[in-house]
Amino acid sequence: MAIDKKGTKQIADNRKARHDYFVLEQIECGIELVGTEVKSIRNGGVNLKDSWCSIDNGELFIKGMHISPYEKGNIFNRDPMRVRKLLMHRKEINRLFGKIKQDGLTLIPLSLYFKGSIVKVQLGLCKGKKLYD
């Protein structure tokens, strides 16, 4: 009998997103990472502060997310600011694309967490608050 361990563990939270945007909808998706990035995330070396998502050629990407290089990763480390692919069904991506283009909304990563041993991203379909200084 297999025991299902699907506990969630929060890694990073984007508090600035909830301050600057109204979150209309929240969506969970996977993220494509390499081994040294996962090890660095386990050490807490991730920052979502200025990150956003875009849809290019029917694929969803996260941009501006910083994952610190793993200190023992040597040649296997990747660029900390590289563009990472998000994993979501094609129908969901097309639905989000329509909302972004038609309603003027944006996709912002709200949090990063482990679900079991898999890294997940919680995206928010957001509308700007238009804060002025």
C-alpha positions in Angstrom: 0.0 0.0 0.0 1.5 3.3 -1.1 1.4 6.3 1.2 0.6 9.5 -0.6 2.6 12.4 0.8 1.2 15.5 -0.8 2.0 18.1 1.9 2.7 21.6 0.7 5.7 23.6 1.9 5.9 27.3 1.1 9.2 28.3 -0.5 8.7 32.0 -1.6 5.8 34.5 -1.5 5.4 37.5 -3.7 3.9 40.1 -1.3 4.6 43.0 -3.7 2.1 41.4 -6.2 -0.8 41.5 -3.8 0.1 45.1 -3.0 0.3 46.3 -6.6 -2.5 44.2 -8.2 -6.0 43.0 -7.6 -5.9 39.2 -7.8 -9.0 38.0 -9.8 -8.1 34.3 -10.1 -5.4 31.9 -8.9 -4.0 29.1 -11.0 -1.5 26.3 -10.1 1.1 25.2 -12.6 4.4 23.3 -12.7 7.7 24.8 -13.6 10.6 23.3 -15.7 13.8 23.4 -13.7 17.3 21.8 -13.7 18.7 19.9 -10.7 20.9 22.6 -9.3 18.0 25.1 -9.4 15.9 22.7 -7.3 18.7 22.3 -4.8 19.1 26.1 -4.6 15.3 26.5 -4.1 15.5 24.0 -1.2 18.1 26.3 0.4 15.7 29.2 0.0 17.6 31.0 -2.8 14.7 32.3 -4.9 13.2 35.7 -5.4 9.8 36.4 -7.1 9.7 40.2 -6.4 9.9 41.5 -10.0 8.8 38.5 -12.0 5.9 38.2 -14.5 4.6 35.7 -17.0 4.1 35.9 -20.7 2.6 33.6 -23.4 4.8 33.2 -26.5 3.8 30.9 -29.3 1.2 29.1 -27.2 3.7 28.4 -24.3 3.8 30.0 -20.9 7.0 31.4 -19.6 8.1 33.0 -16.3 10.5 36.0 -16.6 12.4 38.0 -14.0 12.5 35.2 -11.4 15.9 35.0 -9.7 17.2 31.6 -8.5 20.6 31.9 -6.9 23.3 29.6 -8.2 23.9 26.5 -6.1 27.2 26.9 -4.3 28.2 23.3 -5.0 26.9 23.2 -8.6 30.1 24.4 -10.4 29.6 23.9 -14.2 26.0 22.7 -13.9 24.7 26.1 -12.7 22.5 28.0 -15.1 21.9 31.8 -15.5 20.0 32.9 -12.3 17.6 35.2 -14.4 17.0 32.8 -17.3 13.5 32.4 -18.8 11.8 29.3 -17.4 8.9 27.4 -19.0 5.7 26.8 -17.0 3.8 23.6 -17.4 0.1 23.9 -18.1 -2.5 22.3 -20.4 -2.9 23.9 -23.8 -6.6 24.7 -23.2 -5.8 26.5 -19.9 -3.1 28.5 -21.7 -5.4 29.5 -24.5 -8.1 30.6 -22.0 -5.6 32.7 -20.1 -4.3 34.2 -23.4 -7.8 35.3 -24.3 -8.3 37.0 -21.0 -5.0 38.7 -21.1 -5.5 40.1 -24.6 -9.2 41.0 -24.3 -9.5 42.3 -20.7 -6.0 43.9 -20.3 -5.1 41.6 -17.4 -1.6 40.3 -16.5 -0.2 37.0 -15.1 1.9 37.4 -12.0 3.5 34.6 -9.9 2.2 34.8 -6.4 4.0 32.0 -4.7 6.4 29.1 -5.1 5.9 25.9 -3.1 6.7 22.2 -3.0 3.7 19.8 -3.5 5.2 16.5 -2.4 8.6 16.7 -4.0 7.5 18.7 -7.1 7.9 22.5 -7.3 4.7 24.3 -8.2 4.0 28.0 -9.0 0.8 29.8 -8.1 -0.1 32.3 -10.7 -2.5 35.2 -10.3 -4.6 36.7 -13.1 -4.3 40.3 -11.9 -5.5 43.8 -12.7 -3.3 46.7 -11.8 -4.2 49.1 -8.9 -2.5 52.1 -10.7 -0.6 53.3 -7.7 1.0 56.7 -8.2 3.9 58.1 -6.2 
